[in-house]
Amino acid sequence: MKSGNIIKLGIALLLVFTSLNSMAQSIQQKKTDSVFNLVKRQFNAQQADSLYALAGADLKKALIIETFRNICNNQLFPLGAIKQWSLISFVNNKIATYKLVFSTGTVLQLLMSLDDEDKLQVFLFQPYKEPVGSKQTLVATSNPLKTTTDKKVDSVARIYIQKANTVGLSIGVFKGGSISTYNYGETVIGNGKLPSANTIFEIGSITKTFISTILAYYVNEGKVKLTDPITKYLPDSVTKNLELQAITLENLSNHTSGLPSLPDNISGPETDALNPYKDYTQKQLYAYLKTCHLKTKPGEVYSYSNMAVGLLGNILAHIGGKTYEQVVAEIITGPLAMSSTEQHLTPLLAQRFASVYNEDGKLTPAWNFDVLAPCGALRSTVNNLLVYAKANMVKSDTKLSKAFELTHQVTFNKDVKIGLAWHIITVNNVDYIFHNGGTYGSSSFLAFNTEKNIAIVVLSNCGESTDNVGVGILKKLQ
């Protein structure tokens, strides 16, 4: 078979969280592998209805059983039995990609993910893609390769930046009281200009840690409580939905609200597929909340939700009496002099913004946000994020420092350990406070450990994940 998506349900995981730990296989991956084995068994038995029974509500809504049977019987089952299979990747602790070799000799890849009930949410057969190739020449860098740290960073960064699809990479290391920054590649393909520690990148979901810092700040000020129900801050027309009554502000911050990652009315014929958040408004969000149903009971299950954090940010901005961007500037970026961290770039700042490229290395638009801005709208630099990381690490008597401290306190510890937005990951038996981020054209990583006095920032203007870069550097330096 030469072309096309055979079965597809795209639930966009538009901003990235990856649960990184030292275990070779995560609990979620084990669950996904288990369902894959069921898929393989029913596929090889050519049982379309049994395959369909593995689908979740969203997939069944998008694909009725009659259509599913037709696709299986006329397109899939003629490929023969699945004779060989292997896991290629497990991205964002969510989407598994399996390489499949059928008895007819056809090779495809299957993308699979599970919903909160461990039913199929994404089920997509595609032509098999060979792993990304490498650039033929050595990419330029500012790394002087003089110290042991320089060489350790380079050994990890080279693996990433030499991939054919990546463009630019900016890395910041704070260790033992000193800062080192390293830059690779280009800000725009073909311009020959290295990024710098002041180059501005999209930082995606690292933005979530900013709004949770504001939540902690307001808690310490007595303006809100973590246990406050969100209905206390929503319009009466929304609070009539009894499903929302048990959700607290803490649930929004630590991804235990029961709300899905994204509302189902965010996509449609008028949505810009390459810039999916820009036209989604508060009116649409409230319209969704009026009738939505939770997938899990609040506080009991971790399920990463961009919508939840976007809603949290809008509640806090309303309490602060300012826009989201103004509240961030007033409480965090202003006091820390992070003058290159903004949602909307001025013409002067825009001159330092790196063009963004998707996972295939193709130019793609930078993202814009409306109501869901708090989940991923900020742009920043390595230098600014090192300031931010250090401020999180150093305790002082300031209101901001106390807010940072509160965000680090664990609020949920079932499968995933999380504070307020910040996740705790374990790398070689060392715990780090961590968040990453991603858009279609960028990837970011930030992790720190106060006791070891180390922080790592990694920013890329490509959708190719930087998680392995960040974790790899931590392994080399800790």
Order of alpha helices (4+ residues) and beta strands (2+ residues): alpha-alpha-alpha-alpha-beta-beta-beta-beta-alpha-beta-beta-beta-alpha-alpha-alpha-alpha-alpha-alpha-alpha-beta-alpha-alpha-beta-beta-beta-beta-beta-beta-alpha
